[in-house]
């Protein structure tokens, strides 16, 4: 049963990632892969938020798996980040390559922390 939940969540997450990246990249006029970066930031925030919520609220295992492993696993993408970074190197965009590597790692980490913090606030507001 869990593999079906992961499959459904992953598909939905991938579709959302595709459309959000498409829209963001359509309106940004820079070399930097802003679509993937935005999705990874938002996904990092959401994983932190749901981590905190799931620590404090009883949620069925299938729903946890659907959201975290399925949806957010399909939504965020390290492989796209890696390929886009390599493409920046291949295009001799060394400055953007370094910015991409640095900002993705630091910002996604910080967004996860912010998500956890927001989850704590959300939990307190419902108690």
C-alpha positions in Angstrom: 0.0 0.0 0.0 2.8 2.5 0.9 4.4 2.2 -2.6 1.1 3.3 -4.1 0.9 6.3 -1.8 4.6 7.2 -2.7 3.7 6.8 -6.4 0.7 9.1 -6.2 2.5 11.7 -4.1 5.6 11.6 -6.2 3.6 12.2 -9.4 1.7 15.1 -7.9 4.9 16.6 -6.6 6.6 16.3 -9.9 3.8 17.9 -11.8 3.7 20.8 -9.4 7.5 21.2 -9.7 7.3 21.2 -13.5 4.6 23.9 -13.7 6.1 26.1 -11.0 9.6 25.9 -12.6 8.1 26.6 -16.0 6.2 29.7 -14.8 9.1 31.1 -12.8 11.7 30.5 -15.6 9.3 32.0 -18.2 9.3 35.3 -16.3 13.0 35.5 -15.2 15.6 36.8 -17.6 18.7 35.5 -15.8 21.1 32.6 -16.4 20.6 31.4 -12.8 18.1 28.4 -12.6 15.6 30.3 -10.5 12.7 27.8 -11.0 14.6 24.9 -9.5 16.0 27.1 -6.8 12.5 28.4 -5.9 11.0 24.9 -5.8 13.8 23.6 -3.6 13.4 26.5 -1.2 9.7 26.0 -0.9 10.1 22.3 -0.6 12.7 22.7 2.1 10.3 25.0 4.0 7.5 22.5 3.6 9.5 19.5 4.8 10.5 21.5 7.9 6.9 22.6 8.5 5.5 19.1 8.1 8.2 17.5 10.2 7.3 19.7 13.1 3.6 19.2 12.6 4.0 15.4 12.4 6.0 15.5 15.6 3.0 17.0 17.5 -0.1 15.8 15.8 -1.1 12.2 15.2 -1.3 11.7 11.5 -1.8 8.4 9.7 1.4 6.9 8.4 0.1 6.8 4.9 -0.5 10.6 4.9 3.0 11.2 6.3 4.5 9.0 3.5 2.3 10.7 0.9 3.4 14.2 1.9 7.1 13.7 2.8 8.4 10.9 0.7 5.9 11.1 -2.1 4.9 14.7 -2.8 8.0 16.5 -1.4 10.3 13.8 -2.8 8.8 14.4 -6.2 8.5 18.2 -5.8 12.1 19.0 -4.8 14.9 17.7 -7.0 18.6 17.3 -6.3 19.1 15.8 -9.7 17.9 18.9 -11.5 20.0 21.1 -9.3 23.0 18.9 -10.1 22.5 18.9 -13.8 21.8 22.7 -13.9 25.0 23.3 -12.0 27.0 21.1 -14.4 25.4 22.9 -17.3 26.6 26.2 -15.8 30.1 24.9 -15.6 30.0 23.6 -19.2 28.8 27.1 -20.3 31.8 28.6 -18.5 29.5 30.4 -16.1 31.8 29.7 -13.2 30.4 32.5 -11.1 26.8 31.3 -11.4 27.9 27.7 -10.8 29.4 28.7 -7.4 26.5 30.9 -6.5 24.1 28.1 -7.4 26.0 25.5 -5.3 26.4 27.9 -2.3 23.0 29.5 -2.3 21.0 26.2 -2.7 22.7 24.5 0.2 22.7 27.4 2.6 19.2 28.7 1.7 17.5 25.3 1.6 19.0 24.5 5.1 17.7 27.8 6.4 14.3 27.4 4.9 14.0 24.0 6.6 14.8 25.6 9.9 12.2 28.4 9.2 9.6 25.6 8.3 10.3 23.9 11.6 9.9 27.2 13.5 6.7 28.0 11.7 5.4 24.5 12.5 6.1 25.1 16.2 4.1 28.4 16.0 1.3 26.7 14.1 1.1 23.9 16.7 1.0 26.4 19.6 -1.8 28.4 17.9 -4.0 25.4 17.8 -3.5 24.3 21.4 
